[in-house]
Amino acid sequence: MDMSPEAVRERLSRRGRRVVWTFSRVKLTVGWVVRRRLSYKPVSGEHIAQFTSTLFGRKMSKSKASTIMKQAGFSSQKSTVRNARQVSEAVKTDAVNTLRAIHAMNLQPSQILVMDETGVWSNTVAPRTYNPSGRYDRAKFLCHTVFPLAHRTCNF
């Protein structure tokens, strides 16, 4: 067995397993979360797992996503749930049929008057989402440092 300093360093470098979530992968993931939250879209652990699976070919566990988001200054908070007053299948079908009928009339948006603010769909957002902890200035900082290409699309 070769005990030269170079051989020892080489053996030590081959020990253990390779890091799956490298700094650049984590940076891309956090940048995606920042961009999504700045677009007022919810981000759950499932969203992050789907993103990493699509981009990197490896699904990130919810616990790993939670750890990374906490280190980046985000906390998991309850989403604001929008509940419609009536959410039966008949109400949904009627609303979709009404939208189709309005679309068939070829009306301009300025010619349509909506009197009811009840939503057609209910509970469509994730029950929990990641939000910046503390001040929202932190999201601005993350937008410009973690995901520098987003500075063109950040509206600050």
C-alpha positions in Angstrom: 0.0 0.0 0.0 1.3 3.4 -1.1 1.6 5.7 1.9 2.9 8.8 0.1 1.1 12.0 1.0 -0.4 12.2 -2.5 -1.8 8.6 -2.3 -3.2 9.3 1.2 -4.9 12.5 -0.1 -6.4 10.6 -3.0 -7.8 7.8 -0.8 -9.3 10.4 1.6 -10.9 12.2 -1.3 -12.6 9.0 -2.5 -14.1 8.2 1.0 -17.8 8.6 1.7 -20.5 9.3 -0.8 -20.8 12.2 -3.2 -22.8 15.2 -2.1 -26.2 15.1 -4.0 -27.4 18.6 -3.2 -24.4 20.7 -4.1 -24.2 24.4 -3.4 -25.2 25.3 -7.0 -28.2 23.0 -6.9 -29.4 24.4 -3.6 -28.8 28.0 -4.9 -31.0 27.2 -8.0 -33.7 25.7 -5.8 -33.8 28.6 -3.4 -33.8 31.0 -6.4 -36.7 29.2 -7.9 -38.6 29.5 -4.6 -37.8 33.2 -4.3 -39.0 33.8 -7.9 -42.2 31.8 -7.3 -43.0 33.7 -4.0 -42.4 37.0 -5.7 -45.0 36.0 -8.2 -47.4 35.4 -5.3 -47.6 31.7 -5.9 -47.5 29.2 -3.1 -44.5 26.9 -2.6 -44.8 23.7 -0.6 -42.5 20.8 -0.1 -44.2 19.0 -2.9 -43.6 21.9 -5.3 -39.9 21.8 -4.4 -39.7 18.0 -4.8 -41.3 18.3 -8.2 -39.0 21.1 -9.3 -35.8 19.2 -8.2 -37.1 16.0 -9.8 -37.7 17.8 -13.1 -34.5 19.8 -13.1 -32.0 17.5 -11.5 -33.6 14.1 -12.0 -33.6 13.5 -8.3 -36.4 14.2 -5.9 -35.6 16.2 -2.8 -37.2 15.0 0.4 -39.5 17.3 2.3 -37.2 17.3 5.4 -34.2 18.3 3.2 -36.3 21.0 1.5 -37.4 22.3 4.9 -33.8 22.4 6.2 -32.6 24.2 3.1 -35.4 26.7 3.2 -34.8 27.4 6.9 -31.1 28.1 6.2 -32.1 30.4 3.4 -34.4 32.4 5.8 -37.8 31.0 4.9 -40.3 29.5 7.2 -43.3 27.2 6.4 -46.5 29.0 7.1 -50.1 28.3 6.7 -51.4 29.5 3.3 -54.4 31.8 3.1 -57.3 29.5 2.0 -60.0 30.9 -0.2 -63.3 29.1 0.5 -66.2 29.5 -1.8 -69.7 29.6 -0.3 -70.9 26.7 -2.5 -68.6 24.1 -3.8 -70.8 21.3 -5.0 -70.3 19.7 -8.4 -73.5 21.2 -9.7 -72.3 24.7 -8.8 -68.9 24.1 -10.5 -70.6 22.7 -13.6 -73.0 25.6 -13.8 -70.1 28.1 -13.5 -68.1 26.4 -16.2 -71.1 26.3 -18.5 -71.8 30.0 -17.8 -68.1 30.8 -18.7 -68.5 28.8 -22.0 -71.7 30.6 -22.9 -70.1 34.0 -22.3 -67.1 33.0 -24.4 -69.4 31.9 -27.2 -70.9 35.4 -27.3 -67.6 36.9 -28.4 -67.9 39.8 -26.0 -65.1 42.2 -25.2 -63.9 42.1 -21.6 -65.2 45.7 -21.1 -68.7 44.5 -22.0 -68.8 41.9 -19.2 -70.1 42.9 -15.8 -69.5 40.4 -13.0 -71.7 40.9 -9.9 -70.7 38.0 -7.7 -67.3 37.6 -6.2 -67.8 34.0 -5.1 -64.9 31.8 -6.5 -65.6 28.9 -8.8 -62.9 26.8 -7.3 -62.1 26.3 -3.6 -59.1 25.2 -1.7 -56.8 25.1 -4.7 -53.6 26.4 -3.0 -51.2 24.3 -1.0 -52.1 24.2 2.7 -48.6 25.4 3.7 -46.1 27.7 1.8 -42.6 29.0 2.4 -42.4 32.7 3.2 -39.4 34.9 4.0 -38.9 35.0 7.8 -38.8 38.5 9.2 -38.9 41.5 6.9 -39.8 41.2 3.2 -36.6 43.0 2.4 -34.9 39.6 2.8 -36.7 38.4 -0.3 -35.3 41.3 -2.2 -31.8 40.5 -1.0 -32.3 36.8 -1.9 -33.6 37.7 -5.3 -30.5 39.8 -6.1 -27.9 37.5 -4.5 -29.1 33.9 -4.7 -30.8 34.2 -8.1 -29.0 37.1 -9.8 -30.7 36.6 -13.2 -34.0 37.3 -11.5 -33.1 40.9 -10.9 -34.5 41.8 -14.3 -37.9 40.4 -13.3 -38.0 41.4 -9.6 -40.4 44.4 -9.3 -38.7 46.4 -6.5 
